[in-house]
Each structure stands twice: as structure tokens, then as C-alpha cells.
Amino acid sequence: MTKEQLFGNIDLKQLAFTDFKEASVRESIIMPILKELGYNEENIEREKRLKDPYLVTGKTKTPITLIPDYAIKIGHYYA
């Protein structure tokens, strides 16, 4: 697959110099990659809150306050 087939006529080198926002990046760059990898709208959830938002290291439980842009559903689990 070529860059043109995946992203259309987007000039990736010029994006840094334009008003290309995060939402545009997600829809114009990330979504085509995820779809090419075989995921569809049923597998992809945007900005899904984590069920148990903690990172456990040893006895320390650290809360995670970030929300991922994408969660990929594989079977009954999210990646």
C-alpha cells in the first residue's frame, strides 16, 4: 500500500506548517491506519474512560487521569 492510497493527497511534510488540529490528525491519519490494519467502527471506541484507571507497581497504586484517544476492542477486551 502506498502513502497516497492510505492518506489520499495529504502532504504529510506540510502539516506542521498548517492549521491541522488534533481531531484532523485522528480522522485523516490514525483512522486510515487502523482500518488498514483490519479494525472497523465496531472495534474502535474513541475517548473511552478506563474501567480501572490505576497503574499498580509493587504496593503502589497510582491513578491514571488520562483518557486514551482510541480503545481497540478485541473480543471482550480492550487494547
C-alpha contacts under 8 A as a table, 3 or more apart, distances in Angstrom:
res1	aa1	res2	aa2	distance
1	M	5	Q	6.29
1	M	6	L	6.93
2	T	5	Q	5.17
2	T	6	L	6.34
3	K	6	L	5.15
3	K	7	F	5.85
3	K	8	G	7.35
4	E	7	F	5.33
4	E	8	G	4.60
4	E	9	N	6.06
4	E	10	I	7.80
5	Q	8	G	5.68
6	L	32	P	6.19
6	L	33	I	7.27
6	L	36	E	7.85
7	F	10	I	6.08
7	F	28	S	6.83
7	F	29	I	6.57
7	F	32	P	6.89
11	D	14	Q	5.55
11	D	15	L	6.73
12	L	15	L	5.41
13	K	16	A	6.87
14	Q	17	F	5.53
14	Q	18	T	6.76
15	L	18	T	5.22
15	L	19	D	7.64
15	L	20	F	6.17
16	A	20	F	7.58
20	F	24	S	6.14
20	F	25	V	7.04
21	K	24	S	5.29
21	K	25	V	6.43
22	E	25	V	5.03
22	E	26	R	6.28
23	A	26	R	5.11
23	A	27	E	6.33
24	S	27	E	5.26
24	S	28	S	5.69
24	S	29	I	7.81
25	V	28	S	5.28
25	V	29	I	5.27
25	V	30	I	6.60
26	R	29	I	5.74
26	R	30	I	4.85
26	R	31	M	6.19
27	E	30	I	6.10
27	E	31	M	5.27
27	E	32	P	7.56
28	S	31	M	6.42
28	S	32	P	6.74
29	I	32	P	5.81
29	I	33	I	6.61
30	I	33	I	5.26
30	I	34	L	6.28
31	M	34	L	5.09
31	M	35	K	6.07
32	P	35	K	5.12
32	P	36	E	6.02
33	I	36	E	5.09
33	I	37	L	6.25
34	L	37	L	5.06
34	L	38	G	6.64
34	L	39	Y	5.67
34	L	40	N	7.75
35	K	38	G	5.11
35	K	39	Y	4.90
35	K	40	N	5.86
36	E	39	Y	7.27
39	Y	42	E	7.88
39	Y	43	N	5.81
39	Y	44	I	6.99
39	Y	72	I	7.98
40	N	43	N	5.42
40	N	44	I	6.46
41	E	44	I	5.22
41	E	45	E	7.59
42	E	45	E	7.71
42	E	73	K	7.94
43	N	72	I	5.51
43	N	73	K	4.74
43	N	74	I	6.86
44	I	70	Y	6.59
44	I	71	A	5.93
44	I	72	I	4.86
44	I	73	K	6.29
45	E	48	K	6.18
45	E	70	Y	5.65
45	E	71	A	5.16
45	E	72	I	6.44
45	E	73	K	7.59
46	R	68	P	7.70
46	R	69	D	5.52
46	R	70	Y	4.58
46	R	71	A	6.36
47	E	67	I	5.89
47	E	68	P	5.47
47	E	69	D	4.63
47	E	70	Y	5.71
47	E	71	A	7.28
48	K	67	I	6.61
48	K	68	P	6.66
48	K	69	D	7.47
48	K	70	Y	7.02
48	K	71	A	6.44
49	R	67	I	5.64
49	R	68	P	7.45
50	L	53	P	5.21
50	L	67	I	6.97
53	P	63	P	5.89
53	P	64	I	5.05
53	P	65	T	7.15
54	Y	61	K	6.18
54	Y	62	T	5.39
54	Y	63	P	4.36
54	Y	64	I	5.24
55	L	61	K	5.76
55	L	62	T	5.13
55	L	63	P	6.34
55	L	64	I	6.76
56	V	59	K	6.90
56	V	60	T	5.67
56	V	61	K	4.49
56	V	62	T	6.26
57	T	60	T	5.21
57	T	61	K	6.49
57	T	62	T	7.91
68	P	71	A	6.75
71	A	78	Y	5.97
71	A	79	A	5.93
72	I	78	Y	5.36
72	I	79	A	5.17
73	K	76	H	6.81
73	K	77	Y	5.65
73	K	78	Y	4.38
73	K	79	A	6.34
74	I	77	Y	5.41
74	I	78	Y	5.96
74	I	79	A	7.12
